[in-house]
Amino acid sequence: MSGKRGAGHRHASGARLSAAALGAALLVAGCSSGDGGDSGDDPGTARITQQPKGANPFWVNPDSKAAGELASLEKDGKKTEAEGIRKIAEQPMGEWISPESPEAEARGYTEAAEKADRTALLVLYNIPHRDCGQYSGGGAADGNAYREWIDGVAKGIEDRPATVVLEPDAVLHLVDGCTPDEFHEERYDLLKYALGKLGALPATKVYLDAGNAGWGHPDQIFEPLKWAGIDQADGFAVNVSNFYTTQDSIAYGKQLSAKVGNKPFVIDTSRNGNGPYAEGDESERWCNPPGRALGETPTTKTADPQVDAYLWVKRPGESDGECKGGPKAGEWWTTYALTLAKG
């Protein structure tokens, strides 16, 4: 199967928010208002505004890694590079909740988004035995720890608007043989628990990850999605952290939707502007492939009524892992960010 390794996000969900950074996230609300909000009056801080709510209702974090890099480039007078990074920094991107402080982070992001009259985009990636021990291996220690983590996320969100992408690769890796059989039953139970807990929140939409257009066929994953509780979800997500075109992702999503009760879906368009990389070792094509480009900017005005939104779930400019000269998964990589922005 092409694209067998799934979403390929390899996103380090480790302690990405230090105490200081978490405090900044909680204070972001005071720096970001509606369409005219910015990231403060500090001359060394890039001004980041929210996108028009009608087409792009998701919150732009003015304290993102991309925004920090933009500020640094502008301060150094590197106008061309700054223009490239601004293409990334001015768009809403997924906030990947860390294992260490789920309640505080979920609260910080959703409070900031609510004060800006926007919806927070959160990514939950902490399932036990995640990523089969590869670049982003890890996850919660066991089922009880995962349930506690989900409870923390739910407490943090409360009644504030949030769109959640739940567990990239988790179902796919049950299907493609990556996750050992002895963990399957527990994983299905944990995904159902998460969908039930988050789905009960009044202003939260939850999309369960469902692979991508290149990994295989919808016939192989629709029943596992049902076993994982897709009926409790608002829909499913495709192409998370991958590179398949929006057209191919829509085709895959529509085939899959027909098998799971016509559920709507969202597409990660963060890096799919040039489609997938087709050279080199197939097993590594997902990891920092060269020559890729930013895709459609996030919006709820999509090309198909079954597609709820185009989202930037993977944050462009953050590494997939230590491959092709890249830093650890989830770390900012300016050189790669600029290649994406150039297309």
Beta strands, then each sheet from edge to edge (+ up, - down):
strand 1: 95-96
strand 2: 120-124
strand 3: 162-166
strand 4: 204-209
strand 5: 235-238
strand 6: 265-268
strand 7: 307-311
sheet 1: 1+ 2+ 3+ 4+ 5+ 6+ 7+
end
